[in-house]
Amino acid sequence: MHSIVLAAAPHASSGRLVPAALAGIALIVVLITWLKVHPFLSLTLGSLLVGAIAGLPMADTVKSFGKGFGDTASGVGALIALGAMFGKLLADSGGADQIVDTIVGRSGRRALPWAMALVGALIGLPMFFEIGLVLLMPVIYLVARRSGQSIIAVGIPALAGLSAMHGLVPPHPGPLVAIDALHADLGVTLGLGVLVAVPTVAIAGPLLARFAARWVDVRPPELFTTDQKDAETDGADGGRRRPSFAITLATVLLPVVLMLLKAFADIVLDEGTDAYTVLDNLGTPLIALLIAVVVAMFTLGLGAGMDRRTITTTLERSLPPIAGVLLIVAAGGGFKQTLVDTGIGKTIADWVDGSGVSVLVLGWLVAVLIRLATGSATVATVTASGILAPLVTGLSTGDTSLLVLAVGSGSLFFSHVNDAGFWLVKEYFGLSVGQTIKSWSLMETVISVCGLVFVLALNLAV
């Protein structure tokens, strides 16, 4: 994770390379936004266009794309698959419900929004945003009904926890891809990501919800009414015994702790000592997540009374839904490598060096623009990371990790009508488009801006 990115020498003048990059990004945006082409195809076609305009031979362009695709798939593909397995075990065992019920059950009315933010963050650690949202929606309805509060007052804090984890904290696909592309240290990024995420969630969740609930006062819709009654009587897991709260929480936090211990070893221990070697190996993302999945098979699977066949079925069903994510992420890596090999990155790096613009602010701005155009946080992260990859050669380990977080923050900016998450929230919450913008879109923007502010603040100390 510490290797150096070598920017390719430009194949043409900046007068040709910059239009090549802009044309490639514009094609991706048009294909995804207007023509509704799958992002995998859009990124692939965008890469070929960049190579063609930049004067890179077609054979070399295809080779660059293939290298980036393969490197990214090998770097993060297994991690995304393991994360999906872990999340599915957490959901099917009733462990997620146990976390929700325990935290919400012990919270008073005033503390409820803070409890929901904590629930969203914990569920968000191992799960993709969409899966976490679908899992949390019945809970948000139930809590809003029981407490007599607006669904916005209860839901926005939970969504803030989910979204901040999605954009800022590994092992989510976006941060992992940025870490891989920018060659950042995962443990350092994870630690700094948590430091940024905690105050960001507090501001964009419970604090913002106080105001948003006044602007958008919506009662829980009649969706899931039957599910809620069943949940109140039988439990959301259909009567199967659940793993205990302590065991579930320990299992969820296990991979995070292992990765943080690796970061601790890198900072405190001498390389080559036995303790360093053990912690360094255990905290490697692949090993940490693999251990977490194996442990979860026992603590969550067998702990919930699932037999071996049921556990196997759960793990099998976790993989098909992430096939699209894997292809998008890998194609993003291909696009990134094409940008690097044409020398566009070197041209941009030279411009940034002479402009005096902060690399962190630039990373955030690039991700914001791509997010606004494509609607995808993951596409914004992988594309921005590719553009900025040549800039990391002179950055310290801490600054490189902060660049990952700046890009992650930018990738969450102002979700609107071209984002699938926007429509998910609108339909689940029973909102109009205007109400969704005044609540969900505003929350995403606050997360993005607060994320950048806290990244810049940390930059003064790191």
Secondary structure, 3 states (H helix, E strand, C coil): CCCCCCCCCCCCCHHHHHHHHHHHHHHHHHHHHCCCCCHHHHHHHHHHHHHHHHCCCHHHHHHHHHHHHHHHHHHHHHHHHHHHHHHHHHHHCCHHHHHHHHHHHCCCCCCHHHHHHHHHHHHHCCCCHHHHHHHHHHHHHHHHHHHCCCHHHHHHHHHHHHHHHHHHCCCCHHHHHHHHHHCCCHHHHHHHHHHHHHHHHHHHHHHHHHHHHHHCCCCCCCCCHHHHHHHHHHCCCCCCCCCCHHHHHHHHHHHHHHHHHHHHHHHHCCCCCHHHHHHHHHCCHHHHHHHHHHHHHHHHHHHHCCCHHHHHHHHHHCCHHHHHHHHHHHHHHHHHHHHHHHCHHHHHHHHHHHHCCCHHHHHHHHHHHHHHHHCCHHHHHHHHHHHHHHHHHHCCHHHHHHHHHHHHHHCCCCCCCCCHHHHHHHHHHCCCHHHHHHHHHHHHHHHHHHHHHHHHHHHHHC
